[in-house]
């Protein structure tokens, strides 16, 4: 009788596979309140690595970290009509505190444009105060009707950047810089996901923005996932909060603004983009543990050797963990590390020790081979970079092979429903076609130019719509 698989196969039930993997790899649990999640240590380790990589890029872009309150006066949200209309269904509102009804209800932060603008209006007085570039790492609450761990949760973790500039051009350039040099660089070169950079249609743009730039990734089932966004806010919030400055010419001018964000949704994207029927596959540049050294048996010499190997790899700059828990069966430990997607396993037993070798198991391409222990430190960096490149190549091949060029709305819907993406001229689709696609739960993920770049405007000649079903 065949042994039951640890995970539901992707081909049988992709959503169940996703949930199985989160549970078996000990990434997260459902929280006690509907739509909330508990991020377990290994899952949080992935998020911490994302934070570290992103935070470095954000600071290189000139932004500084700050923190703003979780509670926002409800009146703040009503100052920007389009913004409050867009978020109203998702708001969590506190009406009582300290045993009393509050004079004014407070909203639990869904995003921070309003409260940050209230302070920007105090901090910005002169052109000398610009640009003002702020980022915060925080939690936000948006009441989700159909929650799914990491992808759509009522509370999630994220970073949100908010900036103020003297001119429209400066704000536009900065939003594009974040889009490409912060988000795309991280997602492509660290997460190993071949995201498409594009421009949202007016229907899909952020509430209160004049333009939204997006990064869309194709998941293992062919659906799209919005991985991050960068918004040009124009002067909408500046008008609502009177965020103005004295120009060099001595005139009071409103600032131009951006906001941009990415969240723990990226953990879900990592799982669905790279995971397979054996578990997670973590890109080496991201992995909190790049290599695990396992003692096959509790032999004193073996234990000493795996610890020595661990120390050598750590000294070489590799993020390593030694697993010498020989009271737990080796097979179970090997499966657990396979599920967690650690890029490399180095397995050492008494026989290996006699031969001066270890068994090297590579999670990303699969397979095992014996290698000399004294060659491990020299070869591992090359192995990790090869496997990083392989994940990106597989992500790109999936997207390219499952994307169709089509000419009609019907063909676009058919391609998306079948589990792929469609490319159709925006001039042939337009807002009316976008509305028809929505009837089949198919959306325009973004607009791109014929050469793959981001269009300058919504009606740019030759713009191509990327159409897909999405998470």
Rosetta blueprint (number, residue, H / E / L):
1 X L
2 X L
3 X L
4 X L
5 X L
6 X L
7 X L
8 X L
9 X L
10 X L
11 X L
12 X L
13 X L
14 X H
15 X H
16 X H
17 X H
18 X H
19 X H
20 X H
21 X H
22 X H
23 X H
24 X H
25 X L
26 X L
27 X L
28 X E
29 X E
30 X E
31 X L
32 X L
33 X L
34 X L
35 X L
36 X L
37 X E
38 X E
39 X E
40 X L
41 X H
42 X H
43 X H
44 X H
45 X H
46 X H
47 X H
48 X H
49 X H
50 X H
51 X H
52 X H
53 X H
54 X H
55 X H
56 X H
57 X H
58 X H
59 X H
60 X H
61 X L
62 X L
63 X L
64 X E
65 X E
66 X L
67 X L
68 X L
69 X L
70 X L
71 X E
72 X E
73 X E
74 X H
75 X H
76 X H
77 X H
78 X L
79 X L
80 X L
81 X H
82 X H
83 X H
84 X H
85 X H
86 X H
87 X H
88 X H
89 X H
90 X H
91 X L
92 X L
93 X E
94 X E
95 X E
96 X E
97 X E
98 X L
99 X L
100 X E
101 X E
102 X E
103 X E
104 X E
105 X E
106 X E
107 X E
108 X E
109 X L
110 X L
111 X L
112 X L
113 X H
114 X H
115 X H
116 X H
117 X H
118 X H
119 X H
120 X H
121 X H
122 X H
123 X H
124 X L
125 X L
126 X E
127 X H
128 X H
129 X H
130 X L
131 X L
132 X E
133 X E
134 X E
135 X E
136 X E
137 X E
138 X E
139 X E
140 X E
141 X E
142 X L
143 X L
144 X L
145 X L
146 X L
147 X L
148 X E
149 X L
150 X L
151 X L
152 X E
153 X L
154 X L
155 X E
156 X E
157 X E
158 X E
159 X E
160 X E
161 X E
162 X E
163 X E
164 X E
165 X E
166 X L
167 X L
168 X H
169 X H
170 X H
171 X H
172 X H
173 X H
174 X H
175 X H
176 X H
177 X H
178 X H
179 X H
180 X H
181 X H
182 X H
183 X H
184 X H
185 X H
186 X H
187 X H
188 X H
189 X H
190 X L
191 X L
192 X L
193 X L
194 X L
195 X L
196 X E
197 X E
198 X E
199 X E
200 X L
201 X L
202 X L
203 X L
204 X L
205 X L
206 X L
207 X L
208 X L
209 X L
210 X L
211 X E
212 X E
213 X E
214 X E
215 X E
216 X E
217 X E
218 X E
219 X L
220 X L
221 X L
222 X L
223 X L
224 X E
225 X E
226 X E
227 X E
228 X E
229 X E
230 X E
231 X E
232 X E
233 X E
234 X E
235 X L
236 X H
237 X H
238 X H
239 X H
240 X H
241 X H
242 X L
243 X L
244 X E
245 X E
246 X E
247 X L
248 X L
249 X L
250 X L
251 X L
252 X E
253 X E
254 X E
255 X L
256 X E
257 X E
258 X E
259 X E
260 X E
261 X E
262 X E
263 X E
264 X L
265 X H
266 X H
267 X H
268 X H
269 X H
270 X H
271 X H
272 X H
273 X H
274 X H
275 X L
276 X E
277 X L
278 X L
279 X E
280 X L
281 X L
282 X L
283 X L
284 X L
285 X L
286 X L
287 X L
288 X L
289 X L
290 X L
291 X E
292 X E
293 X E
294 X E
295 X E
296 X L
297 X L
298 X L
299 X L
300 X H
301 X H
302 X H
303 X H
304 X H
305 X H
306 X H
307 X H
308 X H
309 X H
310 X H
311 X H
312 X H
313 X H
314 X H
315 X H
316 X L
317 X L
318 X L
319 X L
320 X E
321 X E
322 X E
323 X E
324 X L
325 X L
326 X L
327 X L
328 X L
329 X L
330 X H
331 X H
332 X H
333 X H
334 X H
335 X H
336 X H
337 X H
338 X H
339 X H
340 X H
341 X L
342 X L
343 X L
344 X E
345 X E
346 X E
347 X E
348 X E
349 X L
350 X H
351 X H
352 X H
353 X H
354 X H
355 X H
356 X L
357 X E
358 X E
359 X E
360 X E
361 X E
362 X E
363 X L
364 X L
365 X L
366 X L
367 X L
368 X E
369 X E
370 X E
371 X E
372 X E
373 X H
374 X H
375 X H
376 X H
377 X H
378 X H
379 X H
380 X H
381 X H
382 X H
383 X H
384 X H
385 X H
386 X H
387 X H
388 X H
389 X H
390 X H
391 X H
392 X H
393 X H
394 X H
395 X H
396 X H
397 X H
398 X H
399 X H
400 X H
401 X H
402 X L
403 X E
404 X E
405 X E
406 X L
407 X L
408 X L
409 X H
410 X H
411 X H
412 X H
413 X H
414 X H
415 X H
416 X H
417 X H
418 X L
419 X L
420 X L
421 X E
422 X E
423 X E
424 X E
425 X E
426 X H
427 X H
428 X H
429 X H
430 X H
431 X H
432 X H
433 X H
434 X H
435 X H
436 X H
437 X H
438 X H
439 X L
440 X L
441 X L
442 X L
443 X E
444 X E
445 X E
446 X E
447 X E
448 X E
449 X L
450 X L
451 X L
452 X L
453 X L
454 X L
455 X L
456 X L
457 X L
458 X L
459 X L
460 X L
461 X L
462 X L
463 X L
464 X E
465 X E
466 X E
467 X E
468 X E
469 X L
470 X E
471 X L
